[in-house]
């Protein structure tokens, strides 16, 4: 049995209860999708930020904490199923198949492709609807009640900091899991034959991965003996070569560490990206694209490729996503007028929030009859910076 871990109480603060990481957000989503009472969730968010939730104890299959309410102190517990030994064996095989997965976990990341690979092997790491079973000593009949909801929201903060909290809930501590992986890697594949022997016999010693080269600077880059294409000045060619070197380094970094590679961009997105990164290219890029890149640059500076997408396109998200945002905004300001169109929430006459396909809200202001980006995006519509 893995040992329990205790986490000190969070101080009172104003913080998004959605979580920053995608796996913490999946945890919150599972809890909220189970709830039938938005009022309990709203109160739970307030409790989570109030500093009234005590020390959180995380153990296999269980999280627990006391919650100090004005009328009493309650014990809240949330249960989640542990993985069976066979599940852990299959999960360990997925981890061992790519060293980058282990490195990512140790670095506080939960790779998407690890979760997907585990699911393909029949192992469900993240909880879904109905997987979180809550109880509380309060007399509320709702599941989860506001106290258990507050506990779940704070667990999302723990998951942001350490994905091993999720694995402990599923039945293995960080130490247990790494010990099992170490034992598995040293286990012979056939009697008297180690994995290292098999690799050496089949393909020789594997080379050590290369070190990531240092970032190249414009001054250190030498572009000699290359004639730029017609209409492309030498300084433009120099910047394009510099950009290609930097993107190649980003891709190599992703391959070495098992993280996501830079997003693939279409021609227009890459034009805006280049114009944003290299202001010297704006005139040439505007002329070659026959489009005004200035609005795109502003959107890219605020939110990258997703920011450019919500500037130019609308899409239809799940209604529940919009309803949750509306509920939170109205809870914060009862007098607010909100209209909805596709992925956009218009607040009053001159303020708008646009939801991108990654679940982030981008703030917009109406300036001279044109909607313009007004700041960086946020997962929480209440803490968007205008």
C-alpha positions in Angstrom: 0.0 0.0 0.0 1.4 3.4 -1.0 1.7 5.9 1.8 -0.6 8.9 2.1 0.6 12.4 1.4 -0.5 15.5 3.3 -0.6 18.9 1.7 -0.8 22.1 3.8 -3.9 24.3 3.6 -4.0 26.9 0.9 -4.2 30.5 2.1 -7.1 32.7 1.1 -6.5 34.0 -2.4 -8.2 34.8 -5.7 -7.3 32.0 -8.1 -8.9 30.2 -11.0 -10.4 27.0 -9.8 -10.2 25.5 -13.3 -6.6 24.6 -13.0 -3.8 25.6 -15.4 -2.8 22.3 -16.8 -5.0 20.2 -19.1 -5.0 17.2 -16.7 -6.2 19.4 -13.8 -8.9 20.9 -16.0 -10.0 17.3 -16.9 -10.2 16.6 -13.2 -12.4 19.6 -12.6 -14.5 18.8 -15.6 -15.3 15.3 -14.3 -16.4 16.7 -11.0 -18.5 19.5 -12.5 -20.1 17.3 -15.1 -21.3 15.0 -12.3 -22.9 17.9 -10.4 -26.6 18.7 -10.8 -26.5 21.9 -8.8 -24.5 24.9 -10.2 -25.1 26.7 -7.0 -23.1 24.2 -5.0 -20.2 24.5 -7.5 -20.3 28.3 -7.2 -20.2 28.1 -3.4 -17.4 25.5 -3.7 -15.3 27.9 -5.7 -15.7 30.5 -3.1 -14.8 28.1 -0.3 -11.7 27.0 -2.3 -10.5 30.6 -2.5 -11.5 31.5 1.1 -8.7 29.7 3.0 -11.3 27.6 4.9 -10.2 24.2 3.5 -7.8 22.5 5.8 -4.9 20.1 5.2 -5.6 17.8 2.2 -4.7 14.2 2.6 -4.2 12.2 -0.6 -4.0 8.4 -0.5 -4.8 5.6 -2.9 -8.4 6.0 -3.9 -9.1 8.8 -1.5 -8.7 12.5 -0.8 -10.0 14.1 2.4 -10.0 17.5 4.2 -11.9 19.4 6.8 -13.8 22.5 5.7 -14.5 25.3 8.2 -17.9 26.8 7.5 -19.5 29.6 9.6 -21.9 27.1 11.2 -19.7 24.1 11.7 -16.6 22.2 10.6 -17.2 19.4 8.1 -15.2 16.3 6.9 -15.3 16.0 3.1 -14.0 12.9 1.3 -13.8 12.1 -2.4 -13.2 8.5 -3.6 -11.8 7.4 -7.0 -11.2 3.9 -8.1 -7.7 2.6 -7.9 -6.1 0.8 -10.8 -5.6 -2.9 -10.7 -2.1 -4.5 -10.7 -2.7 -5.5 -14.4 -3.5 -1.9 -15.2 -0.4 -0.7 -13.6 1.7 -3.2 -15.5 0.3 -2.0 -18.8 0.7 1.6 -17.8 4.3 0.9 -16.9 4.9 -0.6 -20.3 3.6 2.6 -21.9 5.9 4.7 -19.7 8.9 2.5 -20.4 8.3 2.6 -24.2 9.4 6.3 -24.2 11.8 7.7 -21.8 10.4 11.2 -22.5 7.2 10.3 -20.7 9.1 9.6 -17.5 11.1 12.8 -17.9 8.0 14.8 -18.5 6.3 13.4 -15.3 9.4 14.2 -13.3 9.3 17.7 -14.7 5.7 18.2 -13.7 4.0 17.5 -17.0 1.4 14.9 -18.1 1.9 14.3 -21.8 -1.3 14.0 -23.8 0.1 11.0 -25.8 0.9 9.2 -22.6 -2.7 9.4 -21.4 -3.9 8.4 -24.9 -1.4 5.5 -25.1 -2.5 4.3 -21.7 -6.2 4.5 -22.8 -5.4 2.4 -25.9 -4.0 -0.2 -23.5 -7.2 -0.2 -21.5 -5.9 2.0 -18.6 -7.9 5.1 -17.7 -5.9 7.6 -15.8 -8.1 10.6 -15.7 -11.6 10.4 -14.1 -14.7 10.8 -16.2 -18.3 11.6 -15.4 -19.4 9.8 -12.3 -15.9 8.5 -11.4 -15.6 10.9 -8.4 -17.7 9.7 -5.4 -18.0 12.4 -2.8 -19.3 12.4 0.8 -19.5 15.0 3.5 -20.6 15.3 7.1 -22.8 18.2 6.2 -26.5 17.6 5.7 -26.6 18.7 2.0 -28.1 16.1 -0.4 -26.3 17.4 -3.5 -23.3 15.5 -4.8 -20.9 17.0 -4.6 -21.8 19.5 -1.9 -20.1 22.8 -1.7 -17.5 21.5 0.8 -16.5 18.5 -1.4 -16.5 20.7 -4.5 -14.1 23.1 -2.7 -11.9 20.1 -2.0 -11.9 19.0 -5.6 -11.1 22.5 -6.9 -8.1 22.6 -4.6 -6.9 19.2 -5.7 -6.8 20.6 -9.2 -4.2 23.1 -7.9 -2.2 20.1 -6.5 -2.4 18.4 -9.8 -1.1 21.6 -11.5 2.0 21.3 -9.4 2.5 17.6 -9.5 0.8 15.0 -11.8 2.1 12.3 -9.5 -0.8 13.3 -7.2 -3.2 11.7 -9.8 -1.1 8.6 -9.9 -1.1 8.3 -6.1 -4.9 8.6 -6.2 -4.9 5.7 -8.7 -2.8 3.6 -6.3 0.9 4.2 -6.8 3.2 6.8 -5.1 6.0 8.4 -7.1 8.5 6.2 -5.3 6.5 3.0 -5.9 6.1 3.7 -9.6 9.7 4.6 -10.3 10.9 1.6 -8.3 8.6 -0.7 -10.4 9.9 0.9 -13.6 13.5 0.4 -12.5 12.8 -3.3 -11.6 11.0 -3.8 -14.9 13.9 -2.3 -16.9 16.4 -4.7 -15.2 14.3 -7.8 -15.6 15.7 -10.2 -18.2 13.6 -10.8 -21.3 14.6 -14.5 -21.4 16.5 -16.5 -18.8 20.0 -15.1 -18.4 19.5 -12.4 -21.1 19.1 -8.8 -20.1 17.5 -6.0 -22.1 20.9 -4.4 -22.6 22.3 -7.7 -24.0 19.4 -7.9 -26.5 20.0 -4.4 -27.7 23.7 -4.8 -27.9 23.4 -8.0 -30.0 20.8 -6.6 -32.4 22.0 -3.1 -33.0 25.1 -2.3 -31.0 25.3 0.2 -28.2 22.8 3.0 -28.6 24.4 6.4 -28.8 23.7 9.0 -26.2 21.2 11.6 -27.4 22.9 14.9 -28.5 23.0 17.9 -26.3 20.6 20.7 -27.3 22.6 23.3 -29.1 22.6 26.9 -27.7 20.2 29.4 -29.2 21.7 31.0 -32.2 21.8 34.8 -32.3 21.5 37.1 -35.4 25.1 38.2 -34.9 26.4 34.7 -34.7 24.6 33.5 -37.8 26.7 33.4 -41.0 24.8 33.4 -44.3 27.5 33.5 -47.0 27.5 32.5 -50.6 23.7 32.4 -50.9 22.0 34.7 -53.4 18.5 35.7 -52.1 15.6 35.2 -54.5 14.6 38.1 -56.6 12.8 40.7 -54.6 14.2 39.4 -51.3 16.9 41.5 -49.8 19.9 40.0 -48.0 18.7 41.2 -44.6 15.4 39.4 -45.2 17.1 36.2 -46.1 19.3 36.5 -43.0 16.2 36.8 -40.7 14.5 33.8 -42.5 17.5 31.6 -42.0 17.7 32.7 -38.3 14.0 31.9 -37.9 14.5 28.4 -39.5 17.4 27.7 -37.2 15.3 28.6 -34.1 12.4 26.5 -35.2 14.7 23.5 -35.9 16.0 23.9 -32.4 12.5 23.9 -30.9 11.6 20.7 -32.8 14.8 19.0 -31.6 14.1 20.1 -28.1 10.6 18.5 -28.3 12.1 15.2 -29.7 14.7 15.0 -27.0 12.3 15.6 -24.1 9.2 13.9 -25.4 7.1 17.1 -25.4 4.8 18.5 -28.0 6.4 19.8 -31.2 5.7 23.4 -32.3 2.3 23.8 -33.9 2.1 23.4 -37.6 1.0 26.6 -39.2 -0.6 27.5 -42.5 0.8 30.1 -44.8 -1.2 33.0 -43.3 -0.5 32.0 -39.7 3.2 31.7 -40.5 3.2 35.1 -42.2 1.7 36.7 -39.1 4.1 34.9 -36.8 7.1 36.1 -38.8 5.8 39.7 -38.9 5.3 39.5 -35.1 8.8 38.1 -34.4 10.6 40.2 -36.9 9.2 43.7 -37.4 11.7 44.4 -40.1 9.7 41.9 -42.3 6.3 43.6 -41.9 6.5 45.6 -45.1 7.7 42.7 -47.3 5.2 40.3 -45.8 2.3 42.7 -46.2 3.2 43.2 -49.9 3.6 39.5 -50.6 0.4 38.4 -48.8 -1.7 41.3 -50.1 -3.4 41.5 -46.6 -3.0 43.9 -43.7 -1.0 41.9 -41.1 -1.4 44.6 -38.3 -4.6 43.1 -36.8 -3.1 39.6 -37.0 0.1 40.8 -35.2 -1.9 42.2 -32.3 -3.9 39.0 -32.0 -0.7 36.9 -32.2 1.0 38.9 -29.5 -1.9 38.3 -27.2 -2.6 34.7 -27.9 -0.5 33.1 -30.6 -2.1 30.9 -33.3 -5.3 30.4 -31.2 -5.5 34.2 -30.8 -5.3 34.6 -34.6 -7.9 32.0 -35.1 -10.5 33.7 -32.8 -9.8 37.0 -34.4 -10.8 35.7 -37.9 -13.1 32.8 -37.3 -16.1 31.6 -35.2 -16.8 28.1 -34.2 -19.4 26.3 -32.1 -18.2 25.0 -28.7 -20.1 22.7 -26.4 -23.1 24.6 -24.9 -22.0 23.6 -21.4 -18.7 25.5 -21.8 -20.5 28.7 -22.6 -23.1 28.2 -19.9 -20.4 27.7 -17.2 -18.8 30.9 -18.2 -22.1 32.8 -18.3 -22.9 31.5 -14.8 -19.6 32.6 -13.4 -19.8 36.0 -14.9 -23.3 36.6 -13.7 -22.4 35.4 -10.2 -19.7 38.0 -10.1 -21.9 40.8 -11.5 -25.7 40.3 -11.4 -26.3 43.5 -13.5 -24.1 42.3 -16.4 -25.8 41.9 -19.8 -24.5 38.9 -21.8 -25.3 37.9 -25.3 -24.0 34.8 -27.0 -23.0 34.1 -30.6 -21.0 31.0 -31.5 -17.9 31.1 -29.4 -18.3 34.7 -28.3 -19.8 36.2 -25.2 -20.5 40.0 -25.5 -20.6 41.8 -22.2 -22.5 45.0 -22.4 -21.8 47.2 -25.4 -18.1 47.2 -25.9 -16.5 44.2 -24.2 -16.3 40.6 -25.5 -14.8 37.2 -24.6 -13.9 34.8 -27.4 -13.3 31.1 -26.6 -10.5 29.4 -28.5 -10.4 25.7 -29.3 -8.0 25.1 -26.4 -10.5 26.3 -23.8 -9.0 29.8 -23.3 -11.0 33.1 -23.2 -9.6 36.0 -25.2 -10.6 39.5 -24.2 -11.8 42.0 -26.9 -12.7 45.7 -26.9 -14.9 47.5 -29.4 -12.8 50.4 -30.8 -14.2 52.6 -33.6 -16.7 49.9 -34.6 -14.0 47.2 -34.8 -13.4 44.4 -32.3 -9.7 44.3 -31.3 -7.7 42.0 -29.0 -7.4 43.6 -25.5 -5.0 41.2 -23.6 -3.8 37.7 -23.1 -6.2 34.8 -22.8 -7.2 32.9 -19.6 -8.8 29.6 -18.8 -11.0 31.5 -16.3 -13.3 34.1 -17.8 -13.3 35.9 -14.4 -9.5 36.6 -14.3 -9.0 37.7 -17.9 -6.6 40.7 -18.0 -8.0 43.6 -20.0 
